[in-house]
Amino acid sequence: MLPLSAFNLMRSFFNNLFRWILLLVLAAASLALSGCATEDPENASARPWNQPRGWESGYPTQMFQGR
């Protein structure tokens, strides 16, 4: 059997641990559920943002130039 002071110390430790874990879970859930995307029909553009531009191909610029 643990002395009363050790029991109180362990109980406060686990209460604090539970609070921190709960805080982390709530923070992760709020970040996961909040987003920037919208389904607004007025936000339709001619060129979507997720389409790569011509200069974003990943190939070096000198690769396709004739010498």
PDB file of N, CA, C, O and CB in Angstrom:
ATOM      1  N   MET A   1       0.841  -1.170   0.000  1.00  0.00           N
ATOM      2  CA  MET A   1       0.000   0.000   0.000  1.00  0.00           C
ATOM      3  C   MET A   1       0.892   1.241   0.000  1.00  0.00           C
ATOM      4  O   MET A   1       1.883   1.303   0.728  1.00  0.00           O
ATOM      5  CB  MET A   1      -0.960  -0.006   1.216  1.00  0.00           C
ATOM      6  N   LEU A   2       0.535   2.210  -0.811  1.00  0.00           N
ATOM      7  CA  LEU A   2       1.304   3.439  -0.896  1.00  0.00           C
ATOM      8  C   LEU A   2       0.900   4.392   0.218  1.00  0.00           C
ATOM      9  O   LEU A   2      -0.262   4.424   0.625  1.00  0.00           O
ATOM     10  CB  LEU A   2       1.114   4.101  -2.264  1.00  0.00           C
ATOM     11  N   PRO A   3       1.848   5.159   0.706  1.00  0.00           N
ATOM     12  CA  PRO A   3       1.485   6.199   1.672  1.00  0.00           C
ATOM     13  C   PRO A   3       0.557   7.217   1.014  1.00  0.00           C
ATOM     14  O   PRO A   3       0.520   7.328  -0.211  1.00  0.00           O
ATOM     15  CB  PRO A   3       2.752   6.902   2.231  1.00  0.00           C
ATOM     16  N   LEU A   4      -0.166   7.935   1.804  1.00  0.00           N
ATOM     17  CA  LEU A   4      -1.165   8.870   1.303  1.00  0.00           C
ATOM     18  C   LEU A   4      -0.530   9.961   0.448  1.00  0.00           C
ATOM     19  O   LEU A   4      -1.108  10.370  -0.558  1.00  0.00           O
ATOM     20  CB  LEU A   4      -1.928   9.494   2.462  1.00  0.00           C
ATOM     21  N   SER A   5       0.646  10.434   0.833  1.00  0.00           N
ATOM     22  CA  SER A   5       1.281  11.495   0.050  1.00  0.00           C
ATOM     23  C   SER A   5       1.712  10.977  -1.326  1.00  0.00           C
ATOM     24  O   SER A   5       1.585  11.699  -2.314  1.00  0.00           O
ATOM     25  CB  SER A   5       2.495  12.065   0.807  1.00  0.00           C
ATOM     26  N   ALA A   6       2.211   9.762  -1.409  1.00  0.00           N
ATOM     27  CA  ALA A   6       2.599   9.181  -2.693  1.00  0.00           C
ATOM     28  C   ALA A   6       1.366   8.940  -3.562  1.00  0.00           C
ATOM     29  O   ALA A   6       1.403   9.122  -4.779  1.00  0.00           O
ATOM     30  CB  ALA A   6       3.373   7.863  -2.482  1.00  0.00           C
ATOM     31  N   PHE A   7       0.267   8.527  -2.912  1.00  0.00           N
ATOM     32  CA  PHE A   7      -0.972   8.316  -3.653  1.00  0.00           C
ATOM     33  C   PHE A   7      -1.482   9.627  -4.232  1.00  0.00           C
ATOM     34  O   PHE A   7      -1.899   9.673  -5.389  1.00  0.00           O
ATOM     35  CB  PHE A   7      -2.037   7.686  -2.751  1.00  0.00           C
ATOM     36  N   ASN A   8      -1.453  10.695  -3.435  1.00  0.00           N
ATOM     37  CA  ASN A   8      -1.885  12.004  -3.921  1.00  0.00           C
ATOM     38  C   ASN A   8      -0.976  12.506  -5.039  1.00  0.00           C
ATOM     39  O   ASN A   8      -1.440  13.124  -5.998  1.00  0.00           O
ATOM     40  CB  ASN A   8      -1.912  13.014  -2.774  1.00  0.00           C
ATOM     41  N   LEU A   9       0.311  12.239  -4.908  1.00  0.00           N
ATOM     42  CA  LEU A   9       1.258  12.642  -5.938  1.00  0.00           C
ATOM     43  C   LEU A   9       0.979  11.916  -7.247  1.00  0.00           C
ATOM     44  O   LEU A   9       0.986  12.532  -8.313  1.00  0.00           O
ATOM     45  CB  LEU A   9       2.690  12.375  -5.480  1.00  0.00           C
ATOM     46  N   MET A  10       0.734  10.616  -7.174  1.00  0.00           N
ATOM     47  CA  MET A  10       0.425   9.844  -8.375  1.00  0.00           C
ATOM     48  C   MET A  10      -0.908  10.282  -8.984  1.00  0.00           C
ATOM     49  O   MET A  10      -1.041  10.378 -10.204  1.00  0.00           O
ATOM     50  CB  MET A  10       0.390   8.345  -8.049  1.00  0.00           C
ATOM     51  N   ARG A  11      -1.881  10.542  -8.129  1.00  0.00           N
ATOM     52  CA  ARG A  11      -3.193  10.953  -8.627  1.00  0.00           C
ATOM     53  C   ARG A  11      -3.101  12.309  -9.325  1.00  0.00           C
ATOM     54  O   ARG A  11      -3.705  12.502 -10.380  1.00  0.00           O
ATOM     55  CB  ARG A  11      -4.213  11.014  -7.473  1.00  0.00           C
ATOM     56  N   SER A  12      -2.358  13.239  -8.753  1.00  0.00           N
ATOM     57  CA  SER A  12      -2.216  14.544  -9.408  1.00  0.00           C
ATOM     58  C   SER A  12      -1.424  14.430 -10.712  1.00  0.00           C
ATOM     59  O   SER A  12      -1.703  15.139 -11.679  1.00  0.00           O
ATOM     60  CB  SER A  12      -1.530  15.541  -8.465  1.00  0.00           C
ATOM     61  N   PHE A  13      -0.427  13.525 -10.729  1.00  0.00           N
ATOM     62  CA  PHE A  13       0.335  13.311 -11.957  1.00  0.00           C
ATOM     63  C   PHE A  13      -0.560  12.786 -13.072  1.00  0.00           C
ATOM     64  O   PHE A  13      -0.518  13.294 -14.193  1.00  0.00           O
ATOM     65  CB  PHE A  13       1.488  12.337 -11.706  1.00  0.00           C
ATOM     66  N   PHE A  14      -1.374  11.770 -12.772  1.00  0.00           N
ATOM     67  CA  PHE A  14      -2.239  11.194 -13.791  1.00  0.00           C
ATOM     68  C   PHE A  14      -3.365  12.147 -14.181  1.00  0.00           C
ATOM     69  O   PHE A  14      -3.801  12.134 -15.332  1.00  0.00           O
ATOM     70  CB  PHE A  14      -2.818   9.880 -13.301  1.00  0.00           C
ATOM     71  N   ASN A  15      -3.845  12.971 -13.255  1.00  0.00           N
ATOM     72  CA  ASN A  15      -4.836  13.981 -13.607  1.00  0.00           C
ATOM     73  C   ASN A  15      -4.235  15.002 -14.561  1.00  0.00           C
ATOM     74  O   ASN A  15      -4.869  15.387 -15.543  1.00  0.00           O
ATOM     75  CB  ASN A  15      -5.371  14.676 -12.348  1.00  0.00           C
ATOM     76  N   ASN A  16      -3.016  15.441 -14.275  1.00  0.00           N
ATOM     77  CA  ASN A  16      -2.346  16.394 -15.168  1.00  0.00           C
ATOM     78  C   ASN A  16      -2.041  15.747 -16.519  1.00  0.00           C
ATOM     79  O   ASN A  16      -2.182  16.389 -17.560  1.00  0.00           O
ATOM     80  CB  ASN A  16      -1.043  16.916 -14.522  1.00  0.00           C
ATOM     81  N   LEU A  17      -1.629  14.492 -16.507  1.00  0.00           N
ATOM     82  CA  LEU A  17      -1.349  13.775 -17.752  1.00  0.00           C
ATOM     83  C   LEU A  17      -2.622  13.643 -18.576  1.00  0.00           C
ATOM     84  O   LEU A  17      -2.602  13.853 -19.789  1.00  0.00           O
ATOM     85  CB  LEU A  17      -0.752  12.381 -17.459  1.00  0.00           C
ATOM     86  N   PHE A  18      -3.722  13.300 -17.930  1.00  0.00           N
ATOM     87  CA  PHE A  18      -5.001  13.191 -18.622  1.00  0.00           C
ATOM     88  C   PHE A  18      -5.408  14.532 -19.221  1.00  0.00           C
ATOM     89  O   PHE A  18      -5.912  14.578 -20.344  1.00  0.00           O
ATOM     90  CB  PHE A  18      -6.085  12.686 -17.666  1.00  0.00           C
ATOM     91  N   ARG A  19      -5.200  15.611 -18.497  1.00  0.00           N
ATOM     92  CA  ARG A  19      -5.551  16.941 -19.008  1.00  0.00           C
ATOM     93  C   ARG A  19      -4.716  17.308 -20.226  1.00  0.00           C
ATOM     94  O   ARG A  19      -5.245  17.857 -21.193  1.00  0.00           O
ATOM     95  CB  ARG A  19      -5.366  17.995 -17.917  1.00  0.00           C
ATOM     96  N   TRP A  20      -3.415  17.012 -20.193  1.00  0.00           N
ATOM     97  CA  TRP A  20      -2.547  17.317 -21.330  1.00  0.00           C
ATOM     98  C   TRP A  20      -2.925  16.477 -22.549  1.00  0.00           C
ATOM     99  O   TRP A  20      -2.957  16.983 -23.670  1.00  0.00           O
ATOM    100  CB  TRP A  20      -1.078  17.078 -20.960  1.00  0.00           C
ATOM    101  N   ILE A  21      -3.208  15.202 -22.327  1.00  0.00           N
ATOM    102  CA  ILE A  21      -3.598  14.343 -23.439  1.00  0.00           C
ATOM    103  C   ILE A  21      -4.925  14.811 -24.018  1.00  0.00           C
ATOM    104  O   ILE A  21      -5.091  14.844 -25.237  1.00  0.00           O
ATOM    105  CB  ILE A  21      -3.696  12.873 -22.988  1.00  0.00           C
ATOM    106  N   LEU A  22      -5.872  15.173 -23.157  1.00  0.00           N
ATOM    107  CA  LEU A  22      -7.151  15.680 -23.621  1.00  0.00           C
ATOM    108  C   LEU A  22      -6.970  16.980 -24.403  1.00  0.00           C
ATOM    109  O   LEU A  22      -7.608  17.175 -25.438  1.00  0.00           O
ATOM    110  CB  LEU A  22      -8.096  15.897 -22.440  1.00  0.00           C
ATOM    111  N   LEU A  23      -6.122  17.850 -23.926  1.00  0.00           N
ATOM    112  CA  LEU A  23      -5.842  19.097 -24.627  1.00  0.00           C
ATOM    113  C   LEU A  23      -5.223  18.837 -26.001  1.00  0.00           C
ATOM    114  O   LEU A  23      -5.602  19.482 -26.979  1.00  0.00           O
ATOM    115  CB  LEU A  23      -4.913  19.974 -23.791  1.00  0.00           C
ATOM    116  N   LEU A  24      -4.281  17.905 -26.086  1.00  0.00           N
ATOM    117  CA  LEU A  24      -3.657  17.576 -27.363  1.00  0.00           C
ATOM    118  C   LEU A  24      -4.655  16.950 -28.330  1.00  0.00           C
ATOM    119  O   LEU A  24      -4.638  17.251 -29.523  1.00  0.00           O
ATOM    120  CB  LEU A  24      -2.484  16.633 -27.146  1.00  0.00           C
ATOM    121  N   VAL A  25      -5.525  16.082 -27.820  1.00  0.00           N
ATOM    122  CA  VAL A  25      -6.529  15.453 -28.684  1.00  0.00           C
ATOM    123  C   VAL A  25      -7.509  16.501 -29.199  1.00  0.00           C
ATOM    124  O   VAL A  25      -7.867  16.480 -30.377  1.00  0.00           O
ATOM    125  CB  VAL A  25      -7.285  14.337 -27.924  1.00  0.00           C
ATOM    126  N   LEU A  26      -7.944  17.406 -28.349  1.00  0.00           N
ATOM    127  CA  LEU A  26      -8.860  18.451 -28.773  1.00  0.00           C
ATOM    128  C   LEU A  26      -8.207  19.404 -29.770  1.00  0.00           C
ATOM    129  O   LEU A  26      -8.850  19.836 -30.726  1.00  0.00           O
ATOM    130  CB  LEU A  26      -9.362  19.223 -27.570  1.00  0.00           C
ATOM    131  N   ALA A  27      -6.948  19.729 -29.553  1.00  0.00           N
ATOM    132  CA  ALA A  27      -6.233  20.594 -30.497  1.00  0.00           C
ATOM    133  C   ALA A  27      -6.068  19.905 -31.850  1.00  0.00           C
ATOM    134  O   ALA A  27      -6.256  20.533 -32.892  1.00  0.00           O
ATOM    135  CB  ALA A  27      -4.856  20.986 -29.931  1.00  0.00           C
ATOM    136  N   ALA A  28      -5.721  18.626 -31.841  1.00  0.00           N
ATOM    137  CA  ALA A  28      -5.565  17.887 -33.097  1.00  0.00           C
ATOM    138  C   ALA A  28      -6.905  17.761 -33.818  1.00  0.00           C
ATOM    139  O   ALA A  28      -6.964  17.872 -35.043  1.00  0.00           O
ATOM    140  CB  ALA A  28      -4.970  16.490 -32.833  1.00  0.00           C
ATOM    141  N   ALA A  29      -7.969  17.531 -33.072  1.00  0.00           N
ATOM    142  CA  ALA A  29      -9.292  17.422 -33.692  1.00  0.00           C
ATOM    143  C   ALA A  29      -9.731  18.756 -34.275  1.00  0.00           C
ATOM    144  O   ALA A  29     -10.326  18.793 -35.353  1.00  0.00           O
ATOM    145  CB  ALA A  29     -10.325  16.929 -32.673  1.00  0.00           C
ATOM    146  N   SER A  30      -9.451  19.836 -33.589  1.00  0.00           N
ATOM    147  CA  SER A  30      -9.854  21.141 -34.116  1.00  0.00           C
ATOM    148  C   SER A  30      -9.048  21.501 -35.367  1.00  0.00           C
ATOM    149  O   SER A  30      -9.587  22.124 -36.282  1.00  0.00           O
ATOM    150  CB  SER A  30      -9.678  22.229 -33.042  1.00  0.00           C
ATOM    151  N   LEU A  31      -7.783  21.126 -35.420  1.00  0.00           N
ATOM    152  CA  LEU A  31      -6.987  21.368 -36.619  1.00  0.00           C
ATOM    153  C   LEU A  31      -7.436  20.487 -37.773  1.00  0.00           C
ATOM    154  O   LEU A  31      -7.435  20.916 -38.927  1.00  0.00           O
ATOM    155  CB  LEU A  31      -5.512  21.133 -36.330  1.00  0.00           C
ATOM    156  N   ALA A  32      -7.820  19.254 -37.461  1.00  0.00           N
ATOM    157  CA  ALA A  32      -8.239  18.330 -38.517  1.00  0.00           C
ATOM    158  C   ALA A  32      -9.603  18.714 -39.082  1.00  0.00           C
ATOM    159  O   ALA A  32      -9.851  18.539 -40.275  1.00  0.00           O
ATOM    160  CB  ALA A  32      -8.280  16.896 -37.985  1.00  0.00           C
ATOM    161  N   LEU A  33     -10.474  19.226 -38.247  1.00  0.00           N
ATOM    162  CA  LEU A  33     -11.831  19.538 -38.697  1.00  0.00           C
ATOM    163  C   LEU A  33     -11.965  20.919 -39.304  1.00  0.00           C
ATOM    164  O   LEU A  33     -12.929  21.187 -40.020  1.00  0.00           O
ATOM    165  CB  LEU A  33     -12.781  19.413 -37.558  1.00  0.00           C
ATOM    166  N   SER A  34     -11.030  21.788 -39.035  1.00  0.00           N
ATOM    167  CA  SER A  34     -11.097  23.120 -39.641  1.00  0.00           C
ATOM    168  C   SER A  34     -10.282  23.093 -40.928  1.00  0.00           C
ATOM    169  O   SER A  34      -9.161  22.585 -40.954  1.00  0.00           O
ATOM    170  CB  SER A  34     -10.566  24.230 -38.657  1.00  0.00           C
ATOM    171  N   GLY A  35     -10.846  23.633 -41.975  1.00  0.00           N
ATOM    172  CA  GLY A  35     -10.154  23.588 -43.257  1.00  0.00           C
ATOM    173  C   GLY A  35     -10.300  24.898 -43.995  1.00  0.00           C
ATOM    174  O   GLY A  35     -11.071  25.772 -43.597  1.00  0.00           O
ATOM    175  N   CYS A  36      -9.561  25.022 -45.060  1.00  0.00           N
ATOM    176  CA  CYS A  36      -9.573  26.244 -45.855  1.00  0.00           C
ATOM    177  C   CYS A  36     -10.403  26.089 -47.121  1.00  0.00           C
ATOM    178  O   CYS A  36     -10.743  27.090 -47.751  1.00  0.00           O
ATOM    179  CB  CYS A  36      -8.157  26.646 -46.213  1.00  0.00           C
ATOM    180  N   ALA A  37     -10.734  24.876 -47.507  1.00  0.00           N
ATOM    181  CA  ALA A  37     -11.452  24.654 -48.757  1.00  0.00           C
ATOM    182  C   ALA A  37     -12.896  25.100 -48.620  1.00  0.00           C
ATOM    183  O   ALA A  37     -13.492  25.024 -47.546  1.00  0.00           O
ATOM    184  CB  ALA A  37     -11.386  23.178 -49.168  1.00  0.00           C
ATOM    185  N   THR A  38     -13.438  25.563 -49.723  1.00  0.00           N
ATOM    186  CA  THR A  38     -14.827  25.986 -49.752  1.00  0.00           C
ATOM    187  C   THR A  38     -15.475  25.475 -51.029  1.00  0.00           C
ATOM    188  O   THR A  38     -14.801  25.272 -52.038  1.00  0.00           O
ATOM    189  CB  THR A  38     -14.943  27.524 -49.650  1.00  0.00           C
ATOM    190  N   GLU A  39     -16.745  25.276 -50.981  1.00  0.00           N
ATOM    191  CA  GLU A  39     -17.517  24.849 -52.149  1.00  0.00           C
ATOM    192  C   GLU A  39     -18.308  26.020 -52.706  1.00  0.00           C
ATOM    193  O   GLU A  39     -19.393  25.834 -53.255  1.00  0.00           O
ATOM    194  CB  GLU A  39     -18.463  23.686 -51.789  1.00  0.00           C
ATOM    195  N   ASP A  40     -17.783  27.195 -52.570  1.00  0.00           N
ATOM    196  CA  ASP A  40     -18.451  28.406 -53.012  1.00  0.00           C
ATOM    197  C   ASP A  40     -18.465  28.454 -54.539  1.00  0.00           C
ATOM    198  O   ASP A  40     -17.392  28.450 -55.143  1.00  0.00           O
ATOM    199  CB  ASP A  40     -17.757  29.658 -52.429  1.00  0.00           C
ATOM    200  N   PRO A  41     -19.626  28.499 -55.192  1.00  0.00           N
ATOM    201  CA  PRO A  41     -19.652  28.517 -56.658  1.00  0.00           C
ATOM    202  C   PRO A  41     -19.120  29.822 -57.245  1.00  0.00           C
ATOM    203  O   PRO A  41     -18.722  29.843 -58.410  1.00  0.00           O
ATOM    204  CB  PRO A  41     -21.064  28.285 -57.147  1.00  0.00           C
ATOM    205  N   GLU A  42     -19.100  30.890 -56.489  1.00  0.00           N
ATOM    206  CA  GLU A  42     -18.562  32.157 -56.984  1.00  0.00           C
ATOM    207  C   GLU A  42     -17.040  32.151 -57.036  1.00  0.00           C
ATOM    208  O   GLU A  42     -16.437  33.056 -57.612  1.00  0.00           O
ATOM    209  CB  GLU A  42     -19.040  33.304 -56.113  1.00  0.00           C
ATOM    210  N   ASN A  43     -16.425  31.156 -56.449  1.00  0.00           N
ATOM    211  CA  ASN A  43     -14.970  31.084 -56.368  1.00  0.00           C
ATOM    212  C   ASN A  43     -14.404  30.250 -57.518  1.00  0.00           C
ATOM    213  O   ASN A  43     -13.354  29.629 -57.355  1.00  0.00           O
ATOM    214  CB  ASN A  43     -14.536  30.491 -55.017  1.00  0.00           C
ATOM    215  N   ALA A  44     -15.051  30.219 -58.648  1.00  0.00           N
ATOM    216  CA  ALA A  44     -14.579  29.445 -59.796  1.00  0.00           C
ATOM    217  C   ALA A  44     -13.624  30.309 -60.621  1.00  0.00           C
ATOM    218  O   ALA A  44     -13.986  31.403 -61.054  1.00  0.00           O
ATOM    219  CB  ALA A  44     -15.778  28.952 -60.671  1.00  0.00           C
ATOM    220  N   SER A  45     -12.426  29.824 -60.831  1.00  0.00           N
ATOM    221  CA  SER A  45     -11.454  30.561 -61.627  1.00  0.00           C
ATOM    222  C   SER A  45     -11.178  29.804 -62.918  1.00  0.00           C
ATOM    223  O   SER A  45     -11.480  28.615 -63.021  1.00  0.00           O
ATOM    224  CB  SER A  45     -10.146  30.786 -60.835  1.00  0.00           C
ATOM    225  N   ALA A  46     -10.611  30.484 -63.894  1.00  0.00           N
ATOM    226  CA  ALA A  46     -10.311  29.857 -65.178  1.00  0.00           C
ATOM    227  C   ALA A  46      -9.214  28.812 -65.037  1.00  0.00           C
ATOM    228  O   ALA A  46      -9.224  27.806 -65.747  1.00  0.00           O
ATOM    229  CB  ALA A  46      -9.901  30.912 -66.203  1.00  0.00           C
ATOM    230  N   ARG A  47      -8.279  29.033 -64.142  1.00  0.00           N
ATOM    231  CA  ARG A  47      -7.184  28.105 -63.948  1.00  0.00           C
ATOM    232  C   ARG A  47      -7.171  27.677 -62.483  1.00  0.00           C
ATOM    233  O   ARG A  47      -6.987  28.513 -61.599  1.00  0.00           O
ATOM    234  CB  ARG A  47      -5.825  28.742 -64.363  1.00  0.00           C
ATOM    235  N   PRO A  48      -7.363  26.388 -62.219  1.00  0.00           N
ATOM    236  CA  PRO A  48      -7.384  25.945 -60.815  1.00  0.00           C
ATOM    237  C   PRO A  48      -6.016  26.120 -60.145  1.00  0.00           C
ATOM    238  O   PRO A  48      -4.968  26.081 -60.788  1.00  0.00           O
ATOM    239  CB  PRO A  48      -7.820  24.473 -60.731  1.00  0.00           C
ATOM    240  N   TRP A  49      -6.076  26.309 -58.859  1.00  0.00           N
ATOM    241  CA  TRP A  49      -4.838  26.524 -58.099  1.00  0.00           C
ATOM    242  C   TRP A  49      -3.978  25.279 -58.038  1.00  0.00           C
ATOM    243  O   TRP A  49      -2.758  25.387 -57.910  1.00  0.00           O
ATOM    244  CB  TRP A  49      -5.159  26.983 -56.696  1.00  0.00           C
ATOM    245  N   ASN A  50      -4.573  24.102 -58.125  1.00  0.00           N
ATOM    246  CA  ASN A  50      -3.771  22.883 -57.965  1.00  0.00           C
ATOM    247  C   ASN A  50      -3.136  22.422 -59.271  1.00  0.00           C
ATOM    248  O   ASN A  50      -2.431  21.412 -59.269  1.00  0.00           O
ATOM    249  CB  ASN A  50      -4.629  21.770 -57.404  1.00  0.00           C
ATOM    250  N   GLN A  51      -3.352  23.113 -60.379  1.00  0.00           N
ATOM    251  CA  GLN A  51      -2.721  22.756 -61.640  1.00  0.00           C
ATOM    252  C   GLN A  51      -1.327  23.389 -61.696  1.00  0.00           C
ATOM    253  O   GLN A  51      -1.193  24.589 -61.456  1.00  0.00           O
ATOM    254  CB  GLN A  51      -3.592  23.214 -62.848  1.00  0.00           C
ATOM    255  N   PRO A  52      -0.291  22.608 -62.006  1.00  0.00           N
ATOM    256  CA  PRO A  52       1.057  23.181 -62.024  1.00  0.00           C
ATOM    257  C   PRO A  52       1.245  24.153 -63.184  1.00  0.00           C
ATOM    258  O   PRO A  52       0.675  23.974 -64.260  1.00  0.00           O
ATOM    259  CB  PRO A  52       2.100  22.072 -62.107  1.00  0.00           C
ATOM    260  N   ARG A  53       2.029  25.154 -62.952  1.00  0.00           N
ATOM    261  CA  ARG A  53       2.359  26.124 -63.988  1.00  0.00           C
ATOM    262  C   ARG A  53       3.404  25.510 -64.928  1.00  0.00           C
ATOM    263  O   ARG A  53       3.944  24.442 -64.640  1.00  0.00           O
ATOM    264  CB  ARG A  53       2.882  27.456 -63.360  1.00  0.00           C
ATOM    265  N   GLY A  54       3.684  26.169 -66.028  1.00  0.00           N
ATOM    266  CA  GLY A  54       4.638  25.643 -66.996  1.00  0.00           C
ATOM    267  C   GLY A  54       6.053  25.573 -66.472  1.00  0.00           C
ATOM    268  O   GLY A  54       6.812  24.682 -66.852  1.00  0.00           O
ATOM    269  N   TRP A  55       6.416  26.492 -65.611  1.00  0.00           N
ATOM    270  CA  TRP A  55       7.779  26.515 -65.101  1.00  0.00           C
ATOM    271  C   TRP A  55       7.946  25.634 -63.872  1.00  0.00           C
ATOM    272  O   TRP A  55       9.038  25.582 -63.304  1.00  0.00           O
ATOM    273  CB  TRP A  55       8.185  27.932 -64.773  1.00  0.00           C
ATOM    274  N   GLU A  56       6.895  24.939 -63.444  1.00  0.00           N
ATOM    275  CA  GLU A  56       6.966  24.061 -62.270  1.00  0.00           C
ATOM    276  C   GLU A  56       7.052  22.590 -62.661  1.00  0.00           C
ATOM    277  O   GLU A  56       6.541  21.735 -61.937  1.00  0.00           O
ATOM    278  CB  GLU A  56       5.753  24.283 -61.375  1.00  0.00           C
ATOM    279  N   SER A  57       7.680  22.279 -63.777  1.00  0.00           N
ATOM    280  CA  SER A  57       7.722  20.895 -64.251  1.00  0.00           C
ATOM    281  C   SER A  57       8.709  20.050 -63.458  1.00  0.00           C
ATOM    282  O   SER A  57       8.559  18.829 -63.415  1.00  0.00           O
ATOM    283  CB  SER A  57       8.086  20.857 -65.724  1.00  0.00           C
ATOM    284  N   GLY A  58       9.686  20.640 -62.844  1.00  0.00           N
ATOM    285  CA  GLY A  58      10.674  19.883 -62.084  1.00  0.00           C
ATOM    286  C   GLY A  58      11.920  19.550 -62.869  1.00  0.00           C
ATOM    287  O   GLY A  58      12.912  19.107 -62.290  1.00  0.00           O
ATOM    288  N   TYR A  59      11.893  19.754 -64.185  1.00  0.00           N
ATOM    289  CA  TYR A  59      13.064  19.491 -65.007  1.00  0.00           C
ATOM    290  C   TYR A  59      13.974  20.713 -64.990  1.00  0.00           C
ATOM    291  O   TYR A  59      13.495  21.843 -64.897  1.00  0.00           O
ATOM    292  CB  TYR A  59      12.656  19.128 -66.456  1.00  0.00           C
ATOM    293  N   PRO A  60      15.271  20.496 -65.080  1.00  0.00           N
ATOM    294  CA  PRO A  60      16.180  21.637 -65.173  1.00  0.00           C
ATOM    295  C   PRO A  60      15.908  22.433 -66.445  1.00  0.00           C
ATOM    296  O   PRO A  60      15.497  21.863 -67.456  1.00  0.00           O
ATOM    297  CB  PRO A  60      17.646  21.167 -65.141  1.00  0.00           C
ATOM    298  N   THR A  61      16.128  23.713 -66.405  1.00  0.00           N
ATOM    299  CA  THR A  61      15.806  24.564 -67.551  1.00  0.00           C
ATOM    300  C   THR A  61      16.715  24.297 -68.735  1.00  0.00           C
ATOM    301  O   THR A  61      16.283  24.493 -69.871  1.00  0.00           O
ATOM    302  CB  THR A  61      15.898  26.022 -67.161  1.00  0.00           C
ATOM    303  N   GLN A  62      17.933  23.866 -68.538  1.00  0.00           N
ATOM    304  CA  GLN A  62      18.876  23.642 -69.630  1.00  0.00           C
ATOM    305  C   GLN A  62      18.666  22.282 -70.308  1.00  0.00           C
ATOM    306  O   GLN A  62      19.296  22.017 -71.332  1.00  0.00           O
ATOM    307  CB  GLN A  62      20.302  23.743 -69.107  1.00  0.00           C
ATOM    308  N   MET A  63      17.820  21.432 -69.784  1.00  0.00           N
ATOM    309  CA  MET A  63      17.691  20.079 -70.278  1.00  0.00           C
ATOM    310  C   MET A  63      17.076  20.012 -71.689  1.00  0.00           C
ATOM    311  O   MET A  63      17.488  19.190 -72.507  1.00  0.00           O
ATOM    312  CB  MET A  63      16.857  19.276 -69.316  1.00  0.00           C
ATOM    313  N   PHE A  64      16.104  20.866 -71.963  1.00  0.00           N
ATOM    314  CA  PHE A  64      15.390  20.799 -73.241  1.00  0.00           C
ATOM    315  C   PHE A  64      15.839  21.859 -74.231  1.00  0.00           C
ATOM    316  O   PHE A  64      15.220  22.004 -75.285  1.00  0.00           O
ATOM    317  CB  PHE A  64      13.914  20.933 -73.009  1.00  0.00           C
ATOM    318  N   GLN A  65      16.876  22.592 -73.933  1.00  0.00           N
ATOM    319  CA  GLN A  65      17.375  23.590 -74.864  1.00  0.00           C
ATOM    320  C   GLN A  65      18.422  22.957 -75.778  1.00  0.00           C
ATOM    321  O   GLN A  65      19.339  22.280 -75.314  1.00  0.00           O
ATOM    322  CB  GLN A  65      17.967  24.801 -74.107  1.00  0.00           C
ATOM    323  N   GLY A  66      18.271  23.187 -77.083  1.00  0.00           N
ATOM    324  CA  GLY A  66      19.235  22.619 -78.019  1.00  0.00           C
ATOM    325  C   GLY A  66      20.543  23.386 -77.972  1.00  0.00           C
ATOM    326  O   GLY A  66      20.548  24.603 -77.787  1.00  0.00           O
ATOM    327  N   ARG A  67      21.650  22.679 -78.137  1.00  0.00           N
ATOM    328  CA  ARG A  67      22.960  23.333 -78.122  1.00  0.00           C
ATOM    329  C   ARG A  67      23.605  23.230 -79.460  1.00  0.00           C
ATOM    330  O   ARG A  67      24.718  23.722 -79.648  1.00  0.00           O
ATOM    331  CB  ARG A  67      23.864  22.734 -77.065  1.00  0.00           C
TER     332      ARG A  67
END
